[in-house]
Amino acid sequence: MTLSLDEVRNIRFPMARKPNEDGYRASSVDNFMDKLEISYAQLLEELEQTRARAGQPADSSDANDSVRAELADANAELASARAEVARLNEELNGVRAERSQQETVNGQLREENERLVGETQQLRGQLDELRASTDLSKTGGEQLQAENENLHRQIDEVRGQLNQTQQQLAAAEQARDAAEQAKWTQSAPSAAAATAQMGVVTDDVRHIRVTTSAEASPVVVRLVELATEQAETLLRDAERQSQDRLAEATGQAERVTAEAQDRADQLD
């Protein structure tokens, strides 16, 4: 099937419709080039035949003029066909270059999309960690507040025990003063008959009985010393434990808050 010059000039290729293709449809361009090649070969063959006829002896000048005219037309058509082929080749090369460039751009877009997806997943993970840290900080703060209140209650209990011990100390001093006064105002037999009884609070409750004023004075002093030492020890232990727990709670709260702030800054 041959192509006329008008068909070559008026050819229009369909555009590619696939997502990964751009420009003219390659199959249509290839088919046209095949037809153009066939037409070009036939044109050359006709030209050779015309030239062969022109080389033979002519019967008349009219025949020679006709052959020359056909030869001139054939040469003109051949030149036009060559120019059209060159134009189509140039256009085809441009389409191929555009397709290659588009494929490069598509590859870059795919890489950028994958990078953005990865960054989005990473940011979501950091956001989940930040939310978990915030919940943990809130729970830890409530726990520390409860422990602090418990320590304050223990301190109040120790202070109550200290007040009770001080009252016992005052009572013991009054008893000692009364015993010393009785020593000077009463006789020895009546003093020996006098009795005193006091309770000493330790880990186990014990009762000590004294029968003379001479025995009562050292016992009272010792009881007062033991009670005072026990109260002071309990108070010091409670205060030290309270300070340690409070310092630990404060440090943990500050650390959790700092970590949460760092994650928030990274997200920003």
Sequence and secondary structure as in RCSB ss.txt:
>XXXX:A:sequence
MTLSLDEVRNIRFPMARKPNEDGYRASSVDNFMDKLEISYAQLLEELEQTRARAGQPADSSDANDSVRAELADAN
AELASARAEVARLNEELNGVRAERSQQETVNGQLREENERLVGETQQLRGQLDELRASTDLSKTGGEQLQAENEN
LHRQIDEVRGQLNQTQQQLAAAEQARDAAEQAKWTQSAPSAAAATAQMGVVTDDVRHIRVTTSAEASPVVVRLVE
LATEQAETLLRDAERQSQDRLAEATGQAERVTAEAQDRADQLD
>XXXX:A:secstr
    HHHHHT    B  STT  SB HHHHHHHHHHHHHHHHHHHHHHHHHHHHHHS  SSHHHHHHHHHHHHHHH
HHHHHHHHHHHHHHHHHHHHHHHHHHHHHHHHHHHHHHHHHHHHHHHHHHHHHHHHHHHHHHHHHHHHHHHHHHH
HHHHHHHHHHHHHHHHHHHHHHHHHHHHHHHHHHHS HHHHHH  EEEEE SSS EEEEE SHHHHHHHHHHHHH
HHHHHHHHHHHHHHHHHHHHHHHHHHHHHHHHHHHHHHHHHH 
